[in-house]
Amino acid sequence: MHEDGTPNFDRPYYEEAPAVNVIAFGIRWKRNWLYRWRREVRIAIIHQPRPHADDPLHLDVDGHPPVVFGQIPMGFTEKILGGKFESSEAAASREVREETGATAVMRIITLRCPWHNPNPTFVKSWTDVLFVEVNLDKVESLKASRNEPIYSAEYVLREELDRRIYEGIHEGAYYRAGTSLSALSMFDAWFRRHYR
């Protein structure tokens, strides 16, 4: 504080513990009606309530149900022995298993610049973004026992995900979470370069 009691900062900032945002995806090859092979890309999307978010359809109304978002898997890295945090790769693999039911991780892709900032106007910390390719034939139903509520998880066809993002709401879930959209944009840029 200044001597006169006024705040001695430009504005407050927010900081989080180390975390990962994950694009979990799988690829299937299908034949189209011309018998040509076509690549189907499916991306993991979970529906999760976020109680701190206001509902844009009920602004200034208290007591509304938690807002549900259609989003990518994400979570904090866990502490391991010696007070260190698990690696981002270990955290990404764990989050994909816990939040999407994938039991077979085929590979983890880390970009040369693997971070993003959810809102640089007030968020100080950056989050690691990793892409995790899974075997779509080895995805189990979500278990009911989790530390956080996840209403559903599915591997959505990429074109269908584009439609949901365009529409903004699907089955009561908002597809407007900035963190997810940023990571999906990173994935699209990577995918177009590596899968032409």
GROMACS elastic network, one bead per residue, 0.5 to 0.9 nm:
[ bonds ]
;  ai    aj funct       b0    kb
    1     4     6  0.77555   500
    1     5     6  0.55192   500
    1     6     6  0.56069   500
    1     9     6  0.81104   500
    2     5     6  0.52521   500
    2     6     6  0.53779   500
    2     7     6  0.62033   500
    2     8     6  0.56085   500
    3     6     6  0.74758   500
    5     8     6  0.86841   500
    7    10     6  0.82139   500
    7    11     6  0.88515   500
    8    11     6  0.88849   500
    9    12     6  0.71977   500
   11   122     6  0.77593   500
   12   122     6  0.68473   500
   13   121     6  0.82285   500
   13   123     6  0.56674   500
   13   124     6  0.62506   500
   14   122     6  0.60410   500
   14   124     6  0.58845   500
   14   125     6  0.75969   500
   15   122     6  0.87541   500
   15   123     6  0.59688   500
   15   124     6  0.52958   500
   15   125     6  0.51938   500
   15   126     6  0.86117   500
   16    19     6  0.77898   500
   16    76     6  0.87780   500
   16   123     6  0.84274   500
   16   124     6  0.81224   500
   16   125     6  0.60864   500
   16   126     6  0.83033   500
   16   127     6  0.87724   500
   17    76     6  0.67485   500
   17    77     6  0.78690   500
   17   125     6  0.80080   500
   18    75     6  0.88159   500
   18    76     6  0.58607   500
   18    77     6  0.57785   500
   18    78     6  0.85907   500
   18    85     6  0.80158   500
   18    88     6  0.86400   500
   18   125     6  0.82367   500
   18   126     6  0.80810   500
   18   127     6  0.67750   500
   18   128     6  0.80819   500
   19    74     6  0.74241   500
   19    75     6  0.55534   500
   19    77     6  0.51404   500
   19    78     6  0.87366   500
   19    88     6  0.76183   500
   19    91     6  0.80505   500
   19   126     6  0.83801   500
   19   127     6  0.55396   500
   19   128     6  0.64615   500
   19   129     6  0.88753   500
   20    73     6  0.85469   500
   20    74     6  0.56023   500
   20    75     6  0.56425   500
   20    76     6  0.62294   500
   20    77     6  0.69180   500
   20    88     6  0.64346   500
   20    89     6  0.87291   500
   20    91     6  0.68966   500
   20    92     6  0.63260   500
   20    95     6  0.86058   500
   20   115     6  0.89697   500
   20   127     6  0.56991   500
   20   129     6  0.57816   500
   20   130     6  0.72375   500
   21    72     6  0.71427   500
   21    73     6  0.62677   500
   21    75     6  0.67817   500
   21    76     6  0.89116   500
   21    92     6  0.74514   500
   21   127     6  0.68493   500
   21   128     6  0.61863   500
   21   130     6  0.65271   500
   21   131     6  0.86950   500
   21   179     6  0.79361   500
   21   180     6  0.77310   500
   21   183     6  0.71962   500
   22    44     6  0.89911   500
   22    72     6  0.63182   500
   22    73     6  0.54341   500
   22    74     6  0.58400   500
   22    75     6  0.87396   500
   22    92     6  0.61344   500
   22    93     6  0.88103   500
   22    95     6  0.79495   500
   22    96     6  0.75244   500
   22   128     6  0.83968   500
   22   129     6  0.57645   500
   22   130     6  0.51111   500
   22   131     6  0.57480   500
   22   132     6  0.68963   500
   22   180     6  0.87368   500
   22   183     6  0.76630   500
   23    43     6  0.68563   500
   23    44     6  0.69503   500
   23    45     6  0.88025   500
   23    72     6  0.62592   500
   23    73     6  0.70787   500
   23    74     6  0.88899   500
   23    96     6  0.87946   500
   23   129     6  0.76772   500
   23   130     6  0.63935   500
   23   132     6  0.61194   500
   23   133     6  0.83294   500
   23   180     6  0.86607   500
   23   183     6  0.71386   500
   23   184     6  0.70237   500
   23   187     6  0.71817   500
   24    42     6  0.84634   500
   24    43     6  0.57895   500
   24    44     6  0.53241   500
   24    45     6  0.84509   500
   24    72     6  0.77659   500
   24    73     6  0.75976   500
   24    92     6  0.88554   500
   24    96     6  0.66562   500
   24   100     6  0.83796   500
   24   102     6  0.88955   500
   24   130     6  0.84233   500
   24   131     6  0.58924   500
   24   133     6  0.58435   500
   24   134     6  0.68113   500
   24   155     6  0.84368   500
   25    41     6  0.68858   500
   25    42     6  0.54630   500
   25    44     6  0.60709   500
   25   131     6  0.74366   500
   25   132     6  0.62401   500
   25   134     6  0.60299   500
   25   135     6  0.85697   500
   25   136     6  0.82437   500
   25   155     6  0.73783   500
   25   156     6  0.89678   500
   26    40     6  0.82115   500
   26    41     6  0.58923   500
   26    42     6  0.53309   500
   26    43     6  0.66696   500
   26    44     6  0.85318   500
   26   132     6  0.84452   500
   26   133     6  0.54749   500
   26   134     6  0.52291   500
   26   135     6  0.61116   500
   26   136     6  0.56507   500
   26   155     6  0.79518   500
   27    39     6  0.66244   500
   27    40     6  0.55618   500
   27    42     6  0.63670   500
   27   133     6  0.80758   500
   27   134     6  0.82775   500
   27   135     6  0.79875   500
   27   136     6  0.74765   500
   28    38     6  0.83426   500
   28    39     6  0.59056   500
   28    40     6  0.50792   500
   28    41     6  0.66409   500
   28    42     6  0.81581   500
   28   136     6  0.78842   500
   29    37     6  0.62609   500
   29    38     6  0.55797   500
   29    40     6  0.59877   500
   29    41     6  0.88335   500
   30    35     6  0.87962   500
   30    36     6  0.80790   500
   30    37     6  0.55108   500
   30    38     6  0.52342   500
   30    39     6  0.64085   500
   30    40     6  0.70300   500
   31    34     6  0.75258   500
   31    35     6  0.50699   500
   31    36     6  0.52000   500
   31    38     6  0.58532   500
   31    39     6  0.87129   500
   32    35     6  0.51619   500
   32    36     6  0.55461   500
   32    37     6  0.64453   500
   32    38     6  0.66531   500
   33    36     6  0.74177   500
   34    37     6  0.87457   500
   40   157     6  0.68898   500
   40   158     6  0.76979   500
   41   155     6  0.89624   500
   41   156     6  0.81368   500
   41   157     6  0.58422   500
   41   158     6  0.56708   500
   41   159     6  0.85527   500
   42   136     6  0.84728   500
   42   154     6  0.89163   500
   42   155     6  0.52090   500
   42   158     6  0.55123   500
   42   159     6  0.88495   500
   42   161     6  0.87619   500
   43    72     6  0.83512   500
   43   154     6  0.79370   500
   43   156     6  0.51947   500
   43   157     6  0.65270   500
   43   158     6  0.64173   500
   43   161     6  0.79793   500
   44    71     6  0.84007   500
   44    72     6  0.63556   500
   44    73     6  0.74101   500
   44    96     6  0.85503   500
   44   100     6  0.66318   500
   44   153     6  0.68944   500
   44   154     6  0.55863   500
   44   156     6  0.62061   500
   45    70     6  0.61495   500
   45    71     6  0.53825   500
   45    72     6  0.50632   500
   45    73     6  0.70465   500
   45   100     6  0.77936   500
   45   152     6  0.82966   500
   45   153     6  0.57037   500
   45   154     6  0.55830   500
   45   155     6  0.62151   500
   45   156     6  0.67762   500
   45   161     6  0.86615   500
   46    69     6  0.78736   500
   46    70     6  0.56631   500
   46    71     6  0.54830   500
   46    72     6  0.61329   500
   46    73     6  0.67120   500
   46    99     6  0.73286   500
   46   100     6  0.71875   500
   46   150     6  0.67819   500
   46   151     6  0.73645   500
   46   152     6  0.55711   500
   46   154     6  0.65284   500
   46   155     6  0.87801   500
   47    68     6  0.62419   500
   47    69     6  0.54849   500
   47    71     6  0.64448   500
   47    72     6  0.87560   500
   47   150     6  0.59614   500
   47   151     6  0.53625   500
   47   152     6  0.52569   500
   47   153     6  0.64501   500
   47   154     6  0.89463   500
   47   173     6  0.65932   500
   47   174     6  0.88606   500
   48    67     6  0.83260   500
   48    68     6  0.52892   500
   48    69     6  0.55045   500
   48    70     6  0.68107   500
   48    71     6  0.74920   500
   48   148     6  0.86444   500
   48   149     6  0.64584   500
   48   151     6  0.57684   500
   48   152     6  0.75054   500
   48   173     6  0.82241   500
   49    53     6  0.89840   500
   49    65     6  0.89051   500
   49    66     6  0.55959   500
   49    67     6  0.54052   500
   49    69     6  0.62099   500
   49   149     6  0.71045   500
   49   150     6  0.72122   500
   49   151     6  0.77673   500
   49   173     6  0.86179   500
   50    53     6  0.58905   500
   50    66     6  0.58940   500
   50    67     6  0.54812   500
   50    68     6  0.59678   500
   50    69     6  0.70984   500
   51    54     6  0.78895   500
   51    65     6  0.77528   500
   51    67     6  0.60617   500
   51    68     6  0.82266   500
   52    66     6  0.76057   500
   52    67     6  0.80914   500
   53    56     6  0.89943   500
   53    66     6  0.74882   500
   53    67     6  0.62424   500
   53    68     6  0.89454   500
   54    57     6  0.87007   500
   54    58     6  0.76082   500
   54    59     6  0.65822   500
   54    60     6  0.81541   500
   54    61     6  0.86335   500
   54    62     6  0.89791   500
   54    64     6  0.87144   500
   54    66     6  0.82420   500
   54    67     6  0.70151   500
   55    58     6  0.52042   500
   55    59     6  0.59474   500
   55    60     6  0.87596   500
   55    61     6  0.84809   500
   55    64     6  0.77640   500
   55    65     6  0.87009   500
   55    66     6  0.80000   500
   55    67     6  0.59750   500
   56    59     6  0.53445   500
   58    61     6  0.55460   500
   58    62     6  0.84385   500
   58    64     6  0.74881   500
   59    62     6  0.83911   500
   61    64     6  0.67335   500
   63    66     6  0.86627   500
   64    67     6  0.82630   500
   65    68     6  0.88556   500
   67   172     6  0.86761   500
   67   173     6  0.74827   500
   67   174     6  0.78177   500
   68   151     6  0.87043   500
   68   172     6  0.70059   500
   68   174     6  0.63028   500
   69   169     6  0.86864   500
   69   172     6  0.83530   500
   69   175     6  0.59843   500
   69   176     6  0.73657   500
   69   177     6  0.68611   500
   70   164     6  0.89341   500
   70   169     6  0.83463   500
   70   170     6  0.79296   500
   70   173     6  0.53933   500
   70   174     6  0.57186   500
   70   176     6  0.77940   500
   70   177     6  0.76906   500
   70   180     6  0.86614   500
   71    74     6  0.86023   500
   71   174     6  0.85227   500
   71   175     6  0.67765   500
   71   176     6  0.83407   500
   71   177     6  0.66884   500
   71   179     6  0.84086   500
   71   180     6  0.56251   500
   71   181     6  0.82924   500
   72   179     6  0.85921   500
   72   180     6  0.56440   500
   72   181     6  0.87820   500
   72   183     6  0.84002   500
   72   184     6  0.84331   500
   73    92     6  0.85198   500
   73    95     6  0.65049   500
   73    96     6  0.65250   500
   73    99     6  0.63039   500
   73   100     6  0.75232   500
   73   180     6  0.85852   500
   74    92     6  0.78096   500
   74    95     6  0.65748   500
   74    96     6  0.83621   500
   74    99     6  0.84472   500
   74   180     6  0.89360   500
   75    91     6  0.77733   500
   75    92     6  0.82090   500
   75    95     6  0.66565   500
   76    91     6  0.75666   500
   76    95     6  0.89700   500
   77    85     6  0.61575   500
   77    86     6  0.59460   500
   77    87     6  0.74054   500
   77    88     6  0.68998   500
   77    90     6  0.83523   500
   77    91     6  0.54241   500
   77    92     6  0.84488   500
   78    84     6  0.85046   500
   78    85     6  0.55626   500
   78    86     6  0.57212   500
   78    87     6  0.87829   500
   78    91     6  0.72655   500
   79    82     6  0.83306   500
   79    83     6  0.58968   500
   79    84     6  0.55858   500
   79    86     6  0.60549   500
   80    83     6  0.59044   500
   80    84     6  0.55967   500
   80    85     6  0.56337   500
   80    86     6  0.60522   500
   81    84     6  0.64986   500
   81    85     6  0.83663   500
   82    85     6  0.88145   500
   85    88     6  0.86486   500
   86    89     6  0.81732   500
   86    90     6  0.62170   500
   86    91     6  0.64309   500
   87    90     6  0.51815   500
   87    91     6  0.62331   500
   87    92     6  0.85878   500
   88    91     6  0.50259   500
   88    92     6  0.60130   500
   88    93     6  0.85730   500
   88   128     6  0.70035   500
   88   129     6  0.86309   500
   88   130     6  0.79572   500
   89    92     6  0.51022   500
   89    93     6  0.61857   500
   89    94     6  0.85796   500
   89   108     6  0.68598   500
   89   109     6  0.86738   500
   89   110     6  0.82745   500
   89   130     6  0.75114   500
   89   132     6  0.89365   500
   90    93     6  0.52204   500
   90    94     6  0.61465   500
   90    95     6  0.85980   500
   91    94     6  0.50960   500
   91    95     6  0.60312   500
   91    96     6  0.85531   500
   92    95     6  0.51808   500
   92    96     6  0.61628   500
   92    97     6  0.86784   500
   92   108     6  0.82231   500
   92   129     6  0.87043   500
   92   130     6  0.68728   500
   92   131     6  0.82914   500
   92   132     6  0.73751   500
   93    96     6  0.52740   500
   93    97     6  0.63667   500
   93    98     6  0.87194   500
   93   105     6  0.71156   500
   93   108     6  0.79066   500
   93   132     6  0.72605   500
   94    97     6  0.52025   500
   94    98     6  0.60885   500
   94    99     6  0.84388   500
   95    98     6  0.50622   500
   95    99     6  0.57005   500
   95   100     6  0.78325   500
   96    99     6  0.54061   500
   96   100     6  0.53950   500
   96   101     6  0.69264   500
   96   102     6  0.62696   500
   96   103     6  0.84701   500
   96   105     6  0.85732   500
   96   132     6  0.78561   500
   96   134     6  0.88723   500
   97   100     6  0.57592   500
   97   103     6  0.59381   500
   97   104     6  0.84089   500
   97   105     6  0.85997   500
   97   139     6  0.87405   500
   98   101     6  0.60449   500
   98   102     6  0.79400   500
   98   142     6  0.77564   500
   98   143     6  0.83085   500
   98   146     6  0.78356   500
   99   102     6  0.82925   500
   99   142     6  0.72329   500
   99   146     6  0.87316   500
   99   150     6  0.74650   500
   99   152     6  0.89130   500
   99   153     6  0.71137   500
  100   103     6  0.89784   500
  100   139     6  0.75638   500
  100   140     6  0.80291   500
  100   141     6  0.80352   500
  100   142     6  0.66712   500
  100   152     6  0.84938   500
  100   153     6  0.54536   500
  100   154     6  0.68855   500
  100   155     6  0.81407   500
  101   138     6  0.83639   500
  101   139     6  0.51867   500
  101   141     6  0.58065   500
  101   142     6  0.53603   500
  101   143     6  0.79165   500
  101   153     6  0.79054   500
  101   154     6  0.88975   500
  102   105     6  0.71961   500
  102   134     6  0.66164   500
  102   135     6  0.74151   500
  102   136     6  0.74567   500
  102   137     6  0.88505   500
  102   138     6  0.60958   500
  102   140     6  0.62239   500
  102   141     6  0.87615   500
  103   134     6  0.78866   500
  103   135     6  0.78807   500
  103   138     6  0.57001   500
  103   139     6  0.58619   500
  103   140     6  0.71237   500
  104   133     6  0.88497   500
  104   134     6  0.57521   500
  104   135     6  0.55616   500
  104   136     6  0.82792   500
  104   137     6  0.87230   500
  104   138     6  0.59960   500
  104   139     6  0.76687   500
  105   108     6  0.76319   500
  105   132     6  0.68968   500
  105   133     6  0.60941   500
  105   135     6  0.64659   500
  106   132     6  0.75790   500
  106   133     6  0.55073   500
  106   134     6  0.52445   500
  106   135     6  0.64909   500
  107   131     6  0.84021   500
  107   132     6  0.59795   500
  107   133     6  0.53840   500
  107   134     6  0.72536   500
  108   130     6  0.69205   500
  108   131     6  0.58154   500
  108   133     6  0.63754   500
  108   134     6  0.89893   500
  109   130     6  0.59195   500
  109   132     6  0.62343   500
  109   133     6  0.79704   500
  110   113     6  0.81322   500
  110   114     6  0.60883   500
  110   128     6  0.89016   500
  110   129     6  0.75221   500
  110   130     6  0.53529   500
  110   131     6  0.67231   500
  110   132     6  0.89686   500
  111   115     6  0.84434   500
  111   129     6  0.80701   500
  111   130     6  0.73279   500
  111   131     6  0.85438   500
  111   190     6  0.83844   500
  113   116     6  0.86051   500
  114   127     6  0.83252   500
  114   128     6  0.56024   500
  114   129     6  0.53724   500
  114   130     6  0.68615   500
  115   126     6  0.61441   500
  115   127     6  0.53735   500
  115   129     6  0.54948   500
  115   130     6  0.86326   500
  116   126     6  0.56456   500
  116   127     6  0.56078   500
  116   128     6  0.66813   500
  116   129     6  0.69675   500
  116   179     6  0.83098   500
  116   182     6  0.75395   500
  116   183     6  0.76086   500
  117   120     6  0.60109   500
  117   123     6  0.71621   500
  117   124     6  0.79841   500
  117   125     6  0.68555   500
  117   127     6  0.63549   500
  117   179     6  0.80357   500
  117   182     6  0.87522   500
  118   123     6  0.69339   500
  118   125     6  0.86542   500
  118   126     6  0.74750   500
  118   127     6  0.79919   500
  118   178     6  0.66501   500
  118   179     6  0.53944   500
  118   182     6  0.77398   500
  119   122     6  0.62702   500
  119   123     6  0.54915   500
  119   124     6  0.84877   500
  119   178     6  0.83842   500
  119   179     6  0.86135   500
  120   123     6  0.52050   500
  120   124     6  0.67907   500
  120   125     6  0.86721   500
  121   124     6  0.84271   500
  123   126     6  0.79318   500
  129   183     6  0.65856   500
  129   186     6  0.85369   500
  130   183     6  0.86161   500
  130   187     6  0.88612   500
  131   187     6  0.73149   500
  133   136     6  0.89514   500
  134   137     6  0.86887   500
  134   138     6  0.79681   500
  134   139     6  0.84155   500
  135   138     6  0.55220   500
  135   139     6  0.73475   500
  136   139     6  0.58205   500
  136   155     6  0.81183   500
  137   140     6  0.88940   500
  139   142     6  0.89497   500
  140   143     6  0.85356   500
  141   153     6  0.83825   500
  142   145     6  0.87498   500
  142   150     6  0.88128   500
  142   152     6  0.76828   500
  142   153     6  0.72978   500
  143   146     6  0.71922   500
  144   149     6  0.88158   500
  144   150     6  0.89242   500
  145   148     6  0.87193   500
  146   149     6  0.69163   500
  146   150     6  0.82426   500
  150   153     6  0.75220   500
  155   158     6  0.89640   500
  156   159     6  0.82828   500
  156   160     6  0.65043   500
  156   161     6  0.61758   500
  157   160     6  0.52462   500
  157   161     6  0.63087   500
  157   162     6  0.88381   500
  158   161     6  0.50112   500
  158   162     6  0.63143   500
  158   163     6  0.87682   500
  159   162     6  0.50969   500
  159   163     6  0.64507   500
  159   164     6  0.88704   500
  160   163     6  0.50309   500
  160   164     6  0.63445   500
  160   165     6  0.87203   500
  161   164     6  0.50535   500
  161   165     6  0.61980   500
  161   166     6  0.85347   500
  162   165     6  0.51491   500
  162   166     6  0.61174   500
  162   167     6  0.86295   500
  163   166     6  0.50303   500
  163   167     6  0.61175   500
  163   168     6  0.84478   500
  164   167     6  0.50836   500
  164   168     6  0.58822   500
  164   169     6  0.64880   500
  164   170     6  0.60199   500
  164   174     6  0.87877   500
  164   175     6  0.66474   500
  165   168     6  0.50153   500
  165   169     6  0.74809   500
  165   170     6  0.86101   500
  165   174     6  0.84589   500
  165   175     6  0.53322   500
  165   176     6  0.71059   500
  165   181     6  0.86246   500
  166   169     6  0.85251   500
  166   175     6  0.84077   500
  167   170     6  0.74387   500
  167   175     6  0.81481   500
  168   173     6  0.83187   500
  168   174     6  0.57652   500
  168   175     6  0.50626   500
  168   176     6  0.63055   500
  169   172     6  0.61059   500
  169   173     6  0.53980   500
  169   175     6  0.57782   500
  169   176     6  0.81596   500
  170   173     6  0.53062   500
  170   174     6  0.66494   500
  170   175     6  0.74086   500
  171   174     6  0.85860   500
  174   177     6  0.74703   500
  175   178     6  0.89301   500
  175   180     6  0.85295   500
  175   181     6  0.83212   500
  176   179     6  0.88562   500
  176   180     6  0.79810   500
  176   181     6  0.72275   500
  177   180     6  0.55048   500
  177   181     6  0.62967   500
  177   182     6  0.87198   500
  178   181     6  0.50667   500
  178   182     6  0.60130   500
  178   183     6  0.85962   500
  179   182     6  0.52485   500
  179   183     6  0.63228   500
  179   184     6  0.86406   500
  180   183     6  0.52184   500
  180   184     6  0.60621   500
  180   185     6  0.85533   500
  181   184     6  0.50518   500
  181   185     6  0.61255   500
  181   186     6  0.86998   500
  182   185     6  0.51457   500
  182   186     6  0.64390   500
  182   187     6  0.87897   500
  183   186     6  0.50414   500
  183   187     6  0.62433   500
  183   188     6  0.87031   500
  184   188     6  0.61184   500
  184   189     6  0.86444   500
  185   188     6  0.51193   500
  185   189     6  0.63244   500
  185   190     6  0.86826   500
  186   189     6  0.52902   500
  186   190     6  0.62827   500
  186   191     6  0.86076   500
  187   190     6  0.50811   500
  187   191     6  0.58949   500
  187   192     6  0.85064   500
  188   191     6  0.50756   500
  188   192     6  0.60654   500
  188   193     6  0.85893   500
  189   192     6  0.54661   500
  189   193     6  0.64717   500
  189   194     6  0.89255   500
  190   193     6  0.53192   500
  190   194     6  0.63076   500
  190   195     6  0.84740   500
  191   194     6  0.52190   500
  191   195     6  0.55964   500
  191   196     6  0.79858   500
  192   195     6  0.54846   500
  192   196     6  0.58021   500
  193   196     6  0.63474   500
